[in-house]
Amino acid sequence: MNIIKKVFLSLIVVTLFGCDSRLVIFNPTGQIGIEEKLIIVTAIKLMSIIVIPVIIMTLFFVIKYRSSNTTALYKPEWCKSKIIELFIWVIPFIIVLILSNITINSAKKLDPSRSIIISDVQPIKINVISLNWKWLFIYPDFKIASINEIYIPVNVPIIFNVTSDSVMNSFFIPQLGSQIYAMNNMCSRLNLIANKIGIYKGISSNFSGSGFSGMKFNIFVVNNNKFNLWINKVKSYKTKLTSFLDYKKLSLPSKFDSVKYFSKVDNKIFYYIINKNNLDK
């Protein structure tokens, strides 16, 4: 019995290894994340209709038809049952149809590039650049930028334009919703919104080299006043990102970078990175 307990506990540890203890995907704080959680939970429940009976029947058959059970009915000529055939084909077929319908509808509804419309709230744009091994966030409307830190106001749609100046990467804020790939010479669009004030974790979910584990950042969801205070704080810094030479120095490979701010940014940098042109000083 002790061996069974040890095996069971080991399986739990292996299953949860590397997962956040809070299971952030199941604790969403944004509209997109909440709807994605609903889809995941629905899919698990539907698949459980098949999986749970299979597990129960497997255990039942192992126990009932064990070699030591001499009372079990032995039928060597038995080969089929219409009732069993009906269950093992019709029920999975129905579940696949339901899951297909959910998948198709949710793929359209939760398309990352689809705008989030909430009354007349003006969305905020953030241009995201994946570097080795850090994240550069440019706020084109405010002409500022930060390394490994995002501030956004609560209940305001955010438009992330995502690219990579190096290898392919993946931009992911688990509690807010969808991940999106950051690809060289391409721009991916991701629309998210945070409905609750707090500090959330952002990660790279695509292996990109030796510094990959340090590509983490914080997302501060605050009220409008604190957001404006942060914007003004960044603008007070002396560091700037106004030339391609400045950017080239910043883009050099580095690991576990601390948060940095740039009070003035040339918005053309983002588009030159996508097109791989040289930006004049």
N, C-alpha and C positions, 0 to 999 in steps of 0.2 A: 504493500500500500504506500509506503514511504517513497518507493521508486516512482510510482505513478504520479505522486504529488510533485516530486522533483522534476519529472519530465514535463508535466503540465505547466509549472512555474517557469521552466526554461523556455517553453514555447511562447508564453506571454512576454517574457523579456525580449526574446528575439523579434517578436512581432512589433513591439513598441520601441525597439532600439532606434535611436535617432529622432524620435518624434517628440515634439514639444509636449510637456506634461499637461498643458491645458488643451491640447488638440485644437489649435487655433482655427482650423478649417471649420470645425463644428461650433465655433464661438464667433461668428461673423458680426461685424458692426457696420456694414455697408449694404446698400440695397442689392448690389450685384452678388455679394457674398452670401446674403440671406437666401436669395433665390437659388444659388448654386447648391447651398446646403440642403434645401428642400428637394432638389433633384437627386442628390446623392442618397439622402435618407429614403426617398421613394424607391429608388432603384434597389437599395439594400433590402427593403421590405418585400418587394416583388420577387427578388431572387431567392429570398429566404423561404418563399412558398415551395420552391423546388429543393433547395439545399437542406433545410431542416428535416423534411420527411426522409430524404435520402440517408442522412446521418442516422436517424432513428431506425430506419429499416436495416441499415448495415449492421448496427449493433444488435438489433433483434435477431437477424439471420445468423450472426456469429454465435450468439448465445443459444438460440433454439436448435440449430443444426450442428452443434459441436459434436465431436466424436463420442464424448462421454454420455450424451443424451440419447439413450436407447429408445425412448418413447416417441421421438420425432418421426413423422411419417415420411417414408422413403419412396419416391416415385421416379424411377429411372427412365420411364417412357414419357414423362410429362415434357412438353416442349413449348407450349404457348398458352396465353390467356388473353382473350379479347378485352377484358376489363382492364388488365394491366397495360396492354398496348394502348388503350384509349387514354389512360392517365399519363403515360410517359411520353406521348406525342402531342396530345391536344393541349394540356396545361402549359408545357413549355412554349408551344406555338403561340398561344394566347398572350403569354407574358412577353415574348419577343415582340409581338405586334404592339403591345402597350408601351414597352420600352422604346421601340422605334419611333412611335408617335411622340413620346416625351422628348426624345433626343432631337428629332427634327424641329419641333416647336421651340425648344429651349435654345437650339443653335441659332435660330433666327432672332429670338427675343434677346439673348445674351451675347450677341455678336459684339466682340470687343470694340469694334469701330463704330458701333451704333451710339448716337448721342443720348445722354440722359437728360430728359426734359422735366424740370421741376419749376413750375410757374415761370417767373421772369428772371430767375437767378442767372447771372452771367457766369459761364464756366471760366475756370482758370487754366491756362496752358502751361505745361511743364515739359521742356525738351530734355529727354533722358539720353545720356551717352554712356555706353559701357566701355570702360577702359581696363587695362591690365594694372592692378586688380582693384578697381574702385568705380564708384558711380559719380558722374557729373550731372547735376540737375540745373538747368538753365530756366529762369522765369522770364520769357521774352517780353511780357507786358511790363515788367518792372526793371528789365535789363540788369538783373543780378543773377548770381549762381552760387551753388554750394556743392561741397563734396560730402557724400555719405550722410546727407540730412535733408529731410523734406518737411516743410511746414505747409499745412493746408487748412482753410477754414471749414468748420463743420457744416454739413448740409449744402455744400456748394459742389457742383459737378466739376471734376478735374479731367482734363484731356492730356494724356501722356503721349507725346510723340517720341518713339523709342528707336534708337539706332545703336550700332557698335562701331568703334574705330579699330577694333581688333577682331578676335575670333567670335563666333556665334555665342550668344549668351541668352539668359532668360530673366526677365524682370518680374518679380513676384512679391505681392503683399498679401499673404494668406487670408488675413481677416477682412480684407476689403473685396477680394474677388479674383478674377481671372489673372493668370500669368500671360505674358506675351514675350515672344522671342525678339531679341535684339540682334539684328543681322547687319553685316557690313554692306555698305552701299544701298541700304534699304531703310525705309521708315515705316515702322508699325505703329498703329494707333490703338490706344487703350483708354476707355472711358470708365472711370470709377467715381464713387462718392462715399464719404464717411458720414454716418448718421449719429455718431457718438464721440464726444470729446475723450481723448486718451492718447497714449503713446503705443504705437504698433511697430512690429518688426517687418523689415523688408529684406529679401534675400535674392541671391542668384541661384536659380534652381537648375542650372545647366553647367556641368563641369567645364572649366575654361583654363585650366593650368594650375601651377603650383600655388598661386595666391588666391585660388577660388574660395577657400574657406573663410577668407577675410572680407569677402564682398557682401557685407551686411550693413544695413542702414536703419535709422529710426525715422518713423513718420509721426510727426506731432500734429494731432488734430485739435485745433483750438478755436475759440470764438474769433469774430472779426477784429476785435480790438487787439488781442494778442497777436493775431496774424500781421496786422499793420505794424505793431511794435517790432516784430521780428524782421519785417521788410526794412524798417528804418535802421535797425541794428546792423543788418548786413550792409546797407548803404553807407554806414559810418566807417567801414573797414577801408584800409588803404590798398589792399591787394586788388588788382584788376585783371581782366581777361579780355583785352581789347585788340590783341594781335595774334596772328597765327604762331609767331615765335613763342609767345606766352603759353599758348595752348600746347605746342610741341614739348615744352618743358614739363607741363602738367601731365601730359599723356605718357611720360616715361614709366615703365613698369615699377610698381611699388606695392608693398604688402601691408595690410592692416593699417590703412591710412586713418588719421584722425580727421575730424570735421574741419573743413576750411570754408571761408566765405570770400566772394568776389563782389565788390561794390559796383563794378561796372563791367558789362559784358557786351561784346559785339555779337548781335544775334545772327550774323551771317556765318559765324563759325559752325553752327549746327548744320547748315545746308552745304557748306563747303566740305564738311566731313562726309556727308552722304554722297556727294558728287566726287569726292577725292580730288578737289582742286586745291591749289595753294592760296592761302589768304595773305594778302599783302599786309605789311606792318602798318 
